């Protein structure tokens, strides 16, 4: 199948019927500049895409009795449609039923579940697509891609009530990561708090919003120095490191946080070879900040790396090294010998989703301009991935935030001639432990996927 032809105007001609252009109603102190009507409609579309299903409010005082309990919940492998044995190329369906702590069937949806198939012998794995039926039951659908014994794995990452709390945190506490700006002139040095949006205060602010992309950044103005004296950016820590009130009951590892759900019957199937026709199945720069470069004279290629723009969770970064992705893309000539790999997600998990949507709109405009002037350019986007679970970091790095970001990423670049590295699926499907920074075997798989786009098999 030929790749889809590039249509530079496609993202701006999507018909968003009956979608309001009014700004989303939030209760936090983060406000964003109004967008042009077309972009406002698109932002509303993406916010609707990641909207939560109706779930009961988190009660006070908090009781777990009526909330989802993975130890009481089960999954069942459904018989093959039409009966018979399983073969490579078939689709496996699993029914998941959630029960509360009292053993009663749940009547509402909204739980955050993930599912995967594993073959230990082959070292193979694939993720399933989870469908919420909004009545306490869920389906997980898997493609069967290999022969032999295949085991089903279902994990409850968060209950619906926990997801509600996580969503409100981004609205009410977008300042959970502490960023500082360092100002210096001669022997005088000052440090002030900075962020995408700052809590209301009588203190004056310095506006560092990028003039080209419109990406916002602000710092409280130092007492002695001017705004022009800012020399570096750094992350100094986190506020609200853990949920210090009774809501911590919603994030108990081994109870309702990243817990495996057991099977009500067999948890594996035996897959036979496919029947019928065969199928192909588809310097001295700051550490971690860069920019970095590798030059390979023998093979005639140059590889460069640069971190994306603010907000950055780095201990420190010189202000002179701050670059926004859209600006970097606009500086590329592009062409058939140019490959661009984008990975922008983890540092946006503590902010209202509008910030990530607008950042990606800016990047997408730059991608459209790049592909318009140099259609042969290969653009590859790496999704976010599941990570190590720690209750202390759940408020800032939950997998639920990453899942929403991935939904926006996929929808934002739909219809454009870009390729994908499904890091979420590759980490989830592997039997190695989940990690924000995946271990070498998974990175090797990601690199292999990238190379398959650069040098496809003929």
C-alpha positions in Angstrom: 0.0 0.0 0.0 1.4 3.4 -1.0 1.9 5.9 1.9 -0.8 8.6 2.1 0.0 11.7 -0.1 0.9 14.8 1.8 -1.9 17.4 2.0 -0.6 20.4 3.9 -4.0 22.0 4.5 -5.6 18.9 5.8 -5.4 19.6 9.6 -7.0 23.0 9.1 -10.0 21.7 7.1 -11.3 19.1 9.6 -15.0 19.6 10.2 -15.6 19.9 13.9 -19.4 20.0 14.0 -21.2 21.2 17.1 -17.9 21.9 19.0 -17.9 25.0 21.0 -15.1 27.6 20.5 -15.5 28.9 24.0 -12.4 28.4 26.2 -12.7 25.3 28.5 -14.0 26.1 32.0 -11.3 25.5 34.5 -11.1 26.2 38.2 -7.3 26.8 38.4 -5.2 29.9 38.0 -3.8 28.9 34.6 -5.3 31.0 31.8 -4.3 30.8 28.2 -4.4 33.4 25.3 -7.5 33.0 23.1 -6.9 31.1 19.9 -8.2 31.8 16.4 -11.6 30.2 15.8 -10.3 27.2 13.8 -7.6 26.4 16.4 -10.0 26.9 19.2 -12.4 24.4 17.7 -9.6 21.9 17.3 -8.4 22.4 20.9 -12.0 21.8 22.1 -12.1 18.6 19.9 -8.9 17.3 21.6 -10.2 18.1 25.0 -13.4 16.2 24.2 -11.3 13.3 23.0 -9.7 12.8 26.4 -12.8 13.8 28.4 -13.7 11.5 31.3 -16.8 9.4 31.3 -19.4 10.2 33.9 -18.1 9.0 37.3 -19.4 9.6 40.9 -17.7 12.4 42.8 -14.9 11.3 45.1 -16.7 11.2 48.5 -15.6 12.8 51.7 -14.8 11.1 53.9 -13.3 8.7 51.5 -14.5 5.0 51.5 -13.1 2.3 49.2 -16.1 0.0 49.6 -17.9 1.0 46.4 -14.7 1.6 44.3 -13.1 -0.8 41.9 -11.1 -3.6 43.6 -8.8 -5.6 41.2 -8.6 -8.5 43.6 -12.4 -9.1 43.2 -12.4 -8.3 39.4 -11.8 -10.8 36.6 -11.1 -11.2 32.9 -12.4 -14.0 30.7 -11.0 -15.0 27.3 -14.0 -15.2 25.0 -14.5 -18.1 22.4 -13.4 -17.4 18.9 -16.2 -15.9 16.8 -17.7 -18.7 14.8 -15.9 -21.3 17.0 -12.8 -23.3 16.2 -9.1 -22.9 17.0 -7.0 -19.8 17.1 -4.7 -19.0 14.2 -2.2 -16.3 13.5 -4.1 -13.3 12.0 -7.2 -13.8 14.2 -8.4 -11.3 16.8 -8.6 -12.4 20.4 -11.3 -10.7 22.6 -11.1 -10.6 26.4 -14.0 -9.5 28.6 -13.1 -7.7 31.8 -15.6 -7.3 34.7 -14.9 -4.9 37.6 -16.2 -5.4 41.1 -16.0 -3.3 44.2 -14.4 -4.1 47.6 -17.7 -5.6 48.7 -17.8 -8.0 45.8 -20.6 -6.1 44.0 -20.5 -5.6 40.2 -19.5 -2.1 39.2 -22.2 -0.1 37.3 -20.0 2.7 35.9 -16.9 2.9 33.8 -13.8 5.2 33.8 -11.2 2.8 35.3 -7.8 3.0 33.6 -7.0 -0.5 32.4 -4.2 -1.7 30.1 -3.8 -5.2 28.6 -1.1 -7.1 26.7 -0.3 -10.5 25.3 3.0 -12.2 26.1 5.0 -15.1 24.8 7.9 -15.8 27.2 9.4 -18.4 24.9 9.5 -16.1 21.9 10.2 -12.9 23.9 7.2 -11.4 22.0 4.5 -9.2 23.2 1.7 -6.9 21.9 -0.8 -4.5 23.5 -4.5 -4.8 23.4 -7.1 -2.1 22.7 -9.3 -1.6 25.8 -12.9 -0.5 25.2 -14.9 1.0 28.1 -18.5 -0.1 28.0 -19.3 2.5 30.7 -21.2 -0.1 32.8 -18.4 -1.7 34.8 -17.3 -4.0 32.0 -14.5 -3.6 29.4 -13.3 -5.4 26.3 -9.6 -5.9 25.4 -9.0 -6.7 21.7 -5.7 -8.3 20.5 -4.2 -9.2 17.2 -2.7 -12.7 17.2 0.7 -12.2 15.6 2.7 -15.4 16.4 2.3 -19.1 16.9 2.4 -21.0 20.2 1.2 -20.4 23.7 0.2 -16.8 24.4 -0.7 -15.4 27.8 -3.1 -12.5 28.5 -2.2 -9.8 31.1 -4.7 -7.2 32.3 -3.6 -4.4 34.7 -5.7 -1.9 36.6 -3.5 1.2 36.6 -6.0 3.6 38.3 -9.6 3.5 39.5 -12.0 6.0 38.0 -11.9 7.9 41.2 -8.1 8.2 41.1 -8.3 9.4 37.5 -10.7 12.2 38.6 -8.2 13.3 41.3 -5.3 13.2 38.8 -7.2 15.3 36.3 -8.1 17.9 38.9 -4.5 18.2 40.0 -3.5 19.5 36.6 -6.1 22.2 36.9 -5.7 23.2 40.5 -2.0 22.6 41.0 -0.1 23.2 37.7 2.8 24.5 39.8 3.7 21.1 41.3 7.1 21.1 39.7 9.3 23.9 41.0 11.1 25.9 38.3 13.6 28.7 39.0 15.1 31.4 36.9 18.6 32.6 37.8 19.4 36.3 37.1 22.9 37.7 37.2 24.6 41.0 36.5 28.2 41.2 37.6 28.5 40.1 41.3 24.7 40.4 41.9 22.7 37.3 41.6 19.0 36.5 42.3 16.7 33.5 41.9 12.9 33.6 41.4 10.1 31.2 40.7 9.2 30.6 37.1 6.4 28.6 35.3 4.0 28.4 32.4 1.6 30.3 34.6 2.3 31.7 38.1 -0.2 31.9 41.0 -1.8 35.3 41.6 0.6 37.7 43.4 1.4 41.3 43.9 4.9 40.6 42.6 5.7 41.8 39.1 6.3 39.2 36.4 8.8 38.9 33.6 7.3 37.6 30.3 9.5 35.3 28.3 6.8 34.1 25.9 8.4 33.1 22.6 7.7 35.8 20.0 7.6 33.3 17.2 5.6 30.3 18.6 3.6 32.1 21.3 4.7 29.4 23.9 4.3 31.0 27.4 6.9 31.3 30.1 7.0 33.7 33.1 9.2 34.4 36.1 8.6 36.6 39.1 10.7 39.8 38.6 13.8 39.9 40.8 14.0 42.7 43.3 17.3 44.2 42.1 17.9 43.0 38.6 16.0 43.5 35.3 14.2 40.8 33.4 17.0 40.9 30.8 19.4 39.6 33.4 18.0 36.0 33.3 20.9 33.6 32.6 19.6 30.1 33.3 16.6 27.8 34.0 16.4 24.9 36.4 14.1 22.5 38.2 14.6 22.5 41.9 12.1 19.9 43.1 8.4 19.2 43.5 5.6 20.6 45.7 2.9 18.2 46.9 5.3 15.2 46.5 2.6 12.9 47.7 -1.1 13.1 48.3 -1.1 14.0 52.0 -4.7 13.6 52.8 -7.1 10.7 52.8 -7.1 10.6 48.9 -3.9 8.7 49.2 -6.1 5.6 49.7 -6.8 5.8 46.0 -3.1 5.2 45.2 -2.1 2.2 47.2 0.3 -0.1 45.4 -0.8 -3.7 45.5 -4.4 -2.6 46.3 -5.7 -0.3 43.6 -2.6 1.0 41.9 -1.0 -0.9 39.0 -2.5 -4.3 40.1 -2.8 -7.4 37.9 -6.4 -8.7 37.4 -6.8 -12.5 37.6 -8.5 -14.7 35.0 -11.8 -16.3 35.7 -10.6 -19.3 33.6 -7.6 -20.0 31.4 -5.3 -17.0 31.0 -3.6 -18.2 27.8 -4.4 -19.6 24.3 -2.5 -21.7 21.8 -2.2 -20.1 18.5 -1.8 -22.2 15.3 -0.1 -21.2 12.1 -2.0 -19.0 9.8 -4.3 -20.7 7.3 -4.4 -19.7 3.6 -2.1 -17.1 2.1 0.8 -15.8 4.1 0.5 -12.4 5.7 3.6 -9.5 6.2 2.7 -8.1 9.6 3.0 -4.9 10.3 31.1 21.4 22.7 30.6 21.0 26.5 27.0 21.4 26.6 24.8 20.5 29.6 24.2 16.8 30.2 20.7 15.7 28.8 20.2 19.2 27.3 22.7 19.4 24.5 22.8 20.2 21.7 24.8 17.1 20.8 26.2 15.9 17.5 27.7 12.7 16.1 29.5 12.9 12.8 30.1 9.6 10.8 32.4 10.4 7.9 32.6 6.8 6.8 28.8 6.5 6.3 28.3 10.2 5.5 25.7 11.1 8.1 25.3 13.6 10.9 23.1 13.1 14.0 22.1 16.0 16.2 20.1 16.1 19.4 18.4 19.0 21.2 16.0 19.1 24.2 12.6 20.7 23.6 11.7 24.1 25.0 10.3 25.1 28.4 9.0 23.7 30.7 12.0 21.5 31.3 12.6 19.3 34.4 16.3 19.8 34.4 18.4 20.6 37.4 19.8 23.6 35.5 20.0 24.8 31.9 21.5 28.0 30.5 18.9 30.3 29.1 21.0 30.6 26.0 20.4 26.8 25.4 16.6 27.1 25.4 15.0 26.2 22.1 11.5 25.5 21.0 10.9 22.6 18.6 8.9 24.7 16.2 11.7 27.2 15.8 14.2 24.4 15.3 12.0 22.8 12.6 11.7 26.1 10.8 15.5 26.3 10.7 15.8 23.0 8.7 16.2 22.8 5.0 14.8 19.3 4.9 14.7 16.8 2.0 15.0 13.1 1.2 18.3 12.9 3.3 16.8 14.5 6.4 15.1 12.5 9.2 13.4 14.3 12.1 12.4 12.4 15.3 10.2 14.2 17.8 9.6 13.1 21.4 7.7 15.7 23.5 5.5 14.5 26.4 6.9 13.7 29.8 7.6 17.3 31.0 4.0 18.4 30.3 2.2 16.0 32.6 1.7 18.5 35.5 -0.1 21.1 33.4 -3.6 21.6 32.1 -3.9 19.7 28.8 -4.4 23.0 26.9 -0.7 23.7 27.3 0.3 20.4 25.6 -2.4 20.8 22.9 -1.2 24.3 22.0 2.5 23.3 22.0 1.7 20.5 19.6 -0.3 22.8 17.4 2.7 25.0 17.1 5.0 22.0 16.3 2.4 20.7 13.8 2.4 24.0 12.0 6.2 23.8 11.7 6.0 20.2 10.5 3.4 21.2 7.8 5.8 24.0 6.7 8.7 21.6 6.6 6.9 19.0 4.6 5.5 21.7 2.3 8.9 23.0 1.3 10.7 19.6 1.5 8.1 16.8 1.0 10.8 14.1 1.1 11.7 14.8 4.7 11.0 11.8 7.0 9.2 12.9 10.3 8.9 10.3 13.0 7.1 10.8 16.3 7.8 8.8 19.5 4.9 8.4 21.9 5.1 8.5 25.6 5.4 5.2 27.5 4.3 3.6 30.8 6.8 4.0 33.7 7.7 2.9 37.1 5.0 3.4 39.7 5.8 5.2 42.9 3.0 6.7 45.1 5.2 9.7 45.9 5.5 10.6 42.2 2.0 9.6 41.2 0.8 13.2 41.2 3.4 14.3 38.7 4.1 11.2 36.5 1.1 9.0 36.3 0.7 6.8 33.3 -2.8 8.2 33.0 -1.4 11.6 32.1 0.8 10.0 29.4 -2.1 8.0 28.0 -4.1 11.3 27.5 -1.0 12.9 25.9 -0.7 10.0 23.5 -4.4 10.4 22.4 -3.8 14.0 21.6 -0.5 13.2 19.7 -2.2 10.6 17.5 -5.2 12.9 16.8 -3.0 16.0 16.3 -0.9 14.5 13.5 -3.6 12.3 11.9 -3.6 12.8 8.1 0.0 14.1 7.9 2.8 12.1 6.4 4.5 11.2 9.6 5.6 7.9 11.1 5.3 6.6 14.6 7.3 4.8 17.2 4.8 3.3 19.6 6.8 3.5 22.8 3.7 3.0 25.0 3.0 -0.4 23.3 6.6 -1.5 23.2 7.2 -0.9 26.9 3.8 -2.3 27.9 4.2 -5.4 25.8 7.7 -6.2 26.9 8.3 -8.4 30.0 10.9 -6.0 31.4 9.9 -3.6 34.2 8.1 -0.4 33.1 10.4 2.6 33.2 10.2 6.3 32.2 13.6 5.7 30.5 13.2 2.2 29.0 16.1 -0.3 29.4 18.5 -1.0 26.4 16.6 -4.0 24.9 13.5 -1.8 24.4 15.5 1.1 23.2 17.1 -1.3 20.6 13.6 -2.2 19.4 12.7 1.5 19.1 15.9 2.2 17.1 15.1 -0.8 14.8 11.6 0.6 14.1 13.2 3.9 13.3 15.7 2.3 11.0 12.9 0.4 9.2 11.5 3.8 8.2 14.9 5.1 7.1 16.0 2.0 5.2 12.8 0.0 4.4 13.3 -3.6 3.2 12.9 -3.7 -0.6 
